[in-house]
Amino acid sequence: MTNSSTNISPPKSLTLLGSTGSIGQNTLNLVRDSPEKFEVIALTGNKNVKLLIEQAREFLPKLVVVADAALYSELKRGLSGADIQVGCGLAALNDAAELNSDIVIAGIVGIAGLTPTLTAIKQGGIVALANKECLVCAGQLFIDEIVKSGATLIPVDSEHNAIFQVFDFEKANSVESLTLTASGGPFLNMSLSEMAAATPMQAKSHPNWKMGAKISVDSATMMNKGLELIEAYYLFPVEEEQINIVIHPQSVIHSLVNYKDGSVLAQLGTPDMRTPISYALAWPERMETNTSKLDLAKVGNLSFQTPDHRRFPAINISRNCLKGGAVPPIILNAANEIAVDAFLKNRIRFLDIVRIVEEVLAKIHFGNLNSIEDIYSCDIEAREKSLEILSGL
Ligand SMILES: NC(=O)c1ccc[n+]([C@@H]2O[C@H](COP(=O)([O-])OP(=O)(O)OC[C@H]3O[C@@H](n4cnc5c(N)ncnc54)[C@H](OP(=O)(O)O)[C@@H]3O)[C@@H](O)[C@H]2O)c1
């Protein structure tokens, strides 16, 4: 929509769910660089109330929410005198998601993002989805709600954003397969015995991307690629066996669509989340960003290899979960969230993460899922089993 007399587009209003995280901060960096294009109307965080206050004082949204209710008074105090509404807890997160904004950025980590993201989808606007865990746990429910509300879901995860950019949705039958690229993470070339001794600090040190702690550890186990496999299944009209994974350590090709005529279309760029986020913010247009631009001659070589499933079993575990229907991915995600958290707190060793996930998957047998409540019940049961296994270690 443009103002015909001046040809200047009005600013797009944004709600940022998870503004204090890596996705949230990258989004605000883009807004800071193009203040005429965007108006931030809501910000949410969980523990990092200090940063949330700073962000609110800079971007002056209508509403600021801290999920952790214990931090409400600190937030309120920090924003006293500012004309900003302040809230806490899940109901207030939903209030933020319900605001009439042009784009909601779903950047909360884990299943904690499920309800607010679903609330955003129900409003029927544009949702820029970074939170992959909610599609893993409730993929079909999401798709049903999108059809019902008419919402537009734009993937922000770099691989899915790449596929979104080159997938011919009008001729989906001409697609043979998708290829998700994976950097291989920080332990790509480590032996199993080296991985057994890996520390949280090493696991968080991704060679190409600067991301939050949980997704960084997921990249180290390659559970991230397993979750992305499930995410891709729900985002694009393909079957599980049409989704392939290839290791590409340089993270230059962000993913590819293989067409039946032999053509392969890919999206390339430097590994910088501001590119896929900006794509979602500007869609259906594109915007200029301050990202460093790709210089292929400087990159020199692009390499590819097959994942080593012996050292990185998480990909095949995830694939089997996807084949098993809607329940196993919920268990996979819950057990993984608990195990990653325990690893980050130095309670278990690196290789225990996937071992615990496998054990929980073998022990939980949940019935049919008919509602969001069933999804949460399954998630809670899997979390309890994971904690029980952890306490016995
Ligand atoms: N980072 C990336 O480059 C990247 C790339 C692709 C996909 N993703 C996906 O994007 C999502 C966010 O990743 P991230 O790396 O940005 O994570 P992050 O840096 O850990 O940030 C997570 C955000 O969620 C908030 N949060 C945490 N627990 C919450 C809860 N219980 N209720 C409400 N809010 C909560 C955090 O608040 P506080 O910080 O205030 O505690 C923070 O704002 C993940 O699903 C990830 O897989 C991320």
The ligand as an SDF file (V2000), in Angstrom:
LIG
                    3D

 48 52  0  0  0  0  0  0  0  0999 V2000
   19.0110  -17.2900   16.5010 N   0  0  0  0  0  0  0  0  0  0  0  0
   18.9410  -17.6220   15.2350 C   0  0  0  0  0  0  0  0  0  0  0  0
   19.7690  -17.1910   14.4300 O   0  0  0  0  0  0  0  0  0  0  0  0
   17.8420  -18.5450   14.7450 C   0  0  0  0  0  0  0  0  0  0  0  0
   17.8730  -19.0050   13.4350 C   0  0  0  0  0  0  0  0  0  0  0  0
   16.8370  -19.7970   12.9910 C   0  0  0  0  0  0  0  0  0  0  0  0
   15.7920  -20.1310   13.8210 C   0  0  0  0  0  0  0  0  0  0  0  0
   15.7970  -19.6890   15.1040 N   0  0  0  0  0  0  0  0  0  0  0  0
   14.6960  -20.0720   15.9930 C   0  0  0  0  0  0  0  0  0  0  0  0
   14.1620  -18.8840   16.5530 O   0  0  0  0  0  0  0  0  0  0  0  0
   13.7420  -19.1200   17.9040 C   0  0  0  0  0  0  0  0  0  0  0  0
   14.4760  -18.1360   18.8030 C   0  0  0  0  0  0  0  0  0  0  0  0
   15.8420  -18.4260   18.7440 O   0  0  0  0  0  0  0  0  0  0  0  0
   16.9280  -17.4510   19.3820 P   0  0  0  0  0  0  0  0  0  0  0  0
   18.2370  -17.9870   18.9880 O   0  0  0  0  0  0  0  0  0  0  0  0
   16.5740  -16.0520   19.0730 O   0  0  0  0  0  0  0  0  0  0  0  0
   16.7160  -17.7500   20.9290 O   0  0  0  0  0  0  0  0  0  0  0  0
   17.2150  -16.8720   22.1760 P   0  0  0  0  0  0  0  0  0  0  0  0
   18.3110  -15.9820   21.7750 O   0  0  0  0  0  0  0  0  0  0  0  0
   17.4280  -17.8210   23.2820 O   0  0  0  0  0  0  0  0  0  0  0  0
   15.9180  -15.9630   22.4820 O   0  0  0  0  0  0  0  0  0  0  0  0
   14.7160  -16.5490   22.8790 C   0  0  0  0  0  0  0  0  0  0  0  0
   13.6770  -15.5070   23.1470 C   0  0  0  0  0  0  0  0  0  0  0  0
   12.5340  -16.1490   23.7440 O   0  0  0  0  0  0  0  0  0  0  0  0
   12.2820  -15.5660   25.0490 C   0  0  0  0  0  0  0  0  0  0  0  0
   11.7970  -16.6290   25.9200 N   0  0  0  0  0  0  0  0  0  0  0  0
   12.5010  -17.6590   26.4450 C   0  0  0  0  0  0  0  0  0  0  0  0
   11.7010  -18.4290   27.2130 N   0  0  0  0  0  0  0  0  0  0  0  0
   10.4740  -17.8660   27.1680 C   0  0  0  0  0  0  0  0  0  0  0  0
    9.2260  -18.1610   27.7880 C   0  0  0  0  0  0  0  0  0  0  0  0
    9.0850  -19.2090   28.6120 N   0  0  0  0  0  0  0  0  0  0  0  0
    8.1720  -17.3750   27.5120 N   0  0  0  0  0  0  0  0  0  0  0  0
    8.2850  -16.2930   26.6970 C   0  0  0  0  0  0  0  0  0  0  0  0
    9.4500  -15.9340   26.1040 N   0  0  0  0  0  0  0  0  0  0  0  0
   10.5200  -16.7210   26.3240 C   0  0  0  0  0  0  0  0  0  0  0  0
   13.6320  -15.0270   25.4850 C   0  0  0  0  0  0  0  0  0  0  0  0
   13.4800  -14.0640   26.5000 O   0  0  0  0  0  0  0  0  0  0  0  0
   14.7270  -13.6570   27.4950 P   0  0  0  0  0  0  0  0  0  0  0  0
   15.9560  -13.6000   26.6380 O   0  0  0  0  0  0  0  0  0  0  0  0
   14.3060  -12.2980   27.9860 O   0  0  0  0  0  0  0  0  0  0  0  0
   14.8010  -14.6600   28.5700 O   0  0  0  0  0  0  0  0  0  0  0  0
   14.1270  -14.4470   24.1690 C   0  0  0  0  0  0  0  0  0  0  0  0
   13.4710  -13.2330   23.8920 O   0  0  0  0  0  0  0  0  0  0  0  0
   14.0830  -20.5820   18.1950 C   0  0  0  0  0  0  0  0  0  0  0  0
   12.9470  -21.3680   17.9790 O   0  0  0  0  0  0  0  0  0  0  0  0
   15.1490  -20.9230   17.1650 C   0  0  0  0  0  0  0  0  0  0  0  0
   15.1590  -22.2950   16.8200 O   0  0  0  0  0  0  0  0  0  0  0  0
   16.7920  -18.9050   15.5730 C   0  0  0  0  0  0  0  0  0  0  0  0
  1  2  1  0
  2  3  2  0
  2  4  1  0
  4  5  1  0
  4 48  2  0
  5  6  2  0
  6  7  1  0
  7  8  2  0
  8  9  1  0
  8 48  1  0
  9 10  1  0
  9 46  1  0
 10 11  1  0
 11 12  1  0
 11 44  1  0
 12 13  1  0
 13 14  1  0
 14 15  2  0
 14 16  1  0
 14 17  1  0
 17 18  1  0
 18 19  2  0
 18 20  1  0
 18 21  1  0
 21 22  1  0
 22 23  1  0
 23 24  1  0
 23 42  1  0
 24 25  1  0
 25 26  1  0
 25 36  1  0
 26 27  1  0
 26 35  1  0
 27 28  2  0
 28 29  1  0
 29 30  1  0
 29 35  2  0
 30 31  1  0
 30 32  2  0
 32 33  1  0
 33 34  2  0
 34 35  1  0
 36 37  1  0
 36 42  1  0
 37 38  1  0
 38 39  2  0
 38 40  1  0
 38 41  1  0
 42 43  1  0
 44 45  1  0
 44 46  1  0
 46 47  1  0
M  CHG  2   8   1  16  -1
M  END
$$$$
